[in-house]
């Protein structure tokens, strides 16, 4: 006699186990931290939840000093090569190359580090805000938009 057919409990447990294991296999595993979806107060239309805070490096501006200094040094180095028309072309090429290198060097010298805060606003949009100093908030905290600045809520 087959007792399997008369007892619905074992069949139910097997079906539930298969369904649970199958759903676990299909569900993606997320290892990133996410802020609670409803952490912003309903009374604050300009509030949001901090999603991420990190540093980024920004290149500075390349100005006339870098271009002029690089052109002079490049021209002097180019003048040391060749003779006659070749010397003139080397001087011009050295000045052009030196101007470019001087501008890039100046950009790296004047580079700065900024703090970037990503905020999920109440309407669901993501906004990024940059500050020169480390912000006082952490991911998961509620902040409010006060003009162009973020403030802890």
C-alpha positions in Angstrom: 0.0 0.0 0.0 1.3 3.4 -1.0 1.1 5.8 2.0 2.5 8.7 -0.1 -0.8 9.3 -1.8 -2.9 9.2 1.3 -0.9 11.7 3.3 -1.1 15.3 1.8 1.4 16.8 4.4 4.6 15.2 2.9 3.5 16.2 -0.6 2.8 19.8 0.6 6.2 20.0 2.4 8.0 18.7 -0.7 6.2 21.2 -3.0 6.9 24.1 -0.6 10.6 23.1 -0.4 11.0 22.9 -4.1 9.3 26.3 -4.5 11.4 27.9 -1.9 14.7 26.5 -3.3 13.6 27.5 -6.8 12.8 31.1 -5.8 16.2 31.4 -4.0 18.0 30.3 -7.2 16.2 32.9 -9.2 16.5 35.8 -6.8 19.6 37.9 -7.3 21.9 38.3 -4.3 22.6 41.9 -3.5 25.7 42.7 -1.4 25.3 46.5 -1.7 23.8 48.5 1.1 20.7 50.5 0.2 18.9 53.1 2.2 15.3 52.4 3.3 13.0 53.4 0.5 10.6 55.5 2.7 13.2 57.2 5.0 12.3 60.7 3.9 9.6 62.6 5.8 6.4 63.2 3.9 6.3 66.8 5.0 9.7 67.7 3.4 9.4 67.9 -0.4 13.1 68.9 -0.7 14.4 66.0 1.4 16.2 62.9 0.3 18.2 60.0 1.6 22.0 59.8 1.1 22.8 56.8 -1.0 26.6 57.2 -1.3 29.5 59.5 -0.3 32.9 59.2 -1.9 35.9 61.2 -3.1 36.8 62.1 -6.6 39.9 63.9 -8.0 39.2 66.8 -10.4 41.9 68.2 -12.7 42.6 71.9 -12.2 42.6 74.6 -14.9 45.5 74.9 -17.3 46.4 78.5 -17.6 48.7 80.8 -19.5 51.6 80.2 -17.1 51.7 76.5 -17.9 51.3 77.1 -21.6 54.0 79.8 -21.8 56.4 78.0 -19.5 56.1 74.8 -21.5 56.4 76.6 -24.8 59.7 78.3 -23.7 61.2 75.0 -22.4 60.0 73.0 -25.4 61.4 75.7 -27.8 64.8 75.7 -26.0 65.0 71.9 -26.2 63.9 71.9 -29.8 66.5 74.5 -30.7 69.2 72.0 -29.6 68.3 69.6 -32.4 69.4 69.8 -36.0 70.6 72.7 -38.1 69.3 75.2 -40.6 65.6 74.6 -41.5 65.5 71.5 -39.4 66.5 73.5 -36.4 63.7 76.0 -37.0 61.1 73.2 -37.4 62.4 71.5 -34.2 62.2 74.7 -32.3 58.6 75.3 -33.4 57.6 71.7 -32.8 59.2 71.8 -29.4 57.4 75.0 -28.5 54.0 73.5 -29.5 54.6 70.2 -27.7 56.0 72.1 -24.7 52.9 74.3 -24.5 50.6 71.2 -24.4 52.7 69.4 -21.8 53.0 72.6 -19.7 49.2 73.0 -19.7 48.7 69.4 -18.6 51.3 69.7 -15.9 49.6 72.8 -14.6 46.2 71.0 -14.6 47.7 68.2 -12.4 49.5 70.7 -10.1 46.2 72.6 -9.5 44.1 69.4 -9.2 41.8 69.1 -6.2 39.8 66.4 -4.3 36.1 66.8 -3.9 33.5 64.8 -1.9 30.5 63.6 -4.0 27.2 62.8 -2.3 24.5 60.9 -4.2 21.0 61.5 -2.8 17.7 59.8 -3.7 15.1 62.5 -3.6 11.5 62.0 -2.5 10.4 61.8 -6.1 12.8 58.9 -6.8 15.4 60.9 -8.7 19.1 60.6 -7.9 21.1 63.9 -7.5 24.8 64.4 -7.0 26.3 67.2 -4.9 29.9 68.1 -4.6 31.7 69.7 -1.6 35.3 70.6 -0.9 35.2 69.2 2.6 34.0 65.9 3.9 30.3 66.1 4.5 28.8 65.5 8.0 26.3 62.8 6.8 26.5 59.1 6.1 24.6 56.8 3.7 21.1 56.2 5.0 20.8 59.7 6.6 18.0 62.1 5.5 19.2 65.5 4.2 17.3 68.5 2.9 18.1 70.8 0.0 18.7 74.3 1.2 19.2 76.4 -2.0 22.3 74.9 -3.7 23.5 73.2 -0.5 22.6 70.0 1.4 21.9 70.2 5.1 21.3 67.4 7.6 17.6 67.0 8.3 
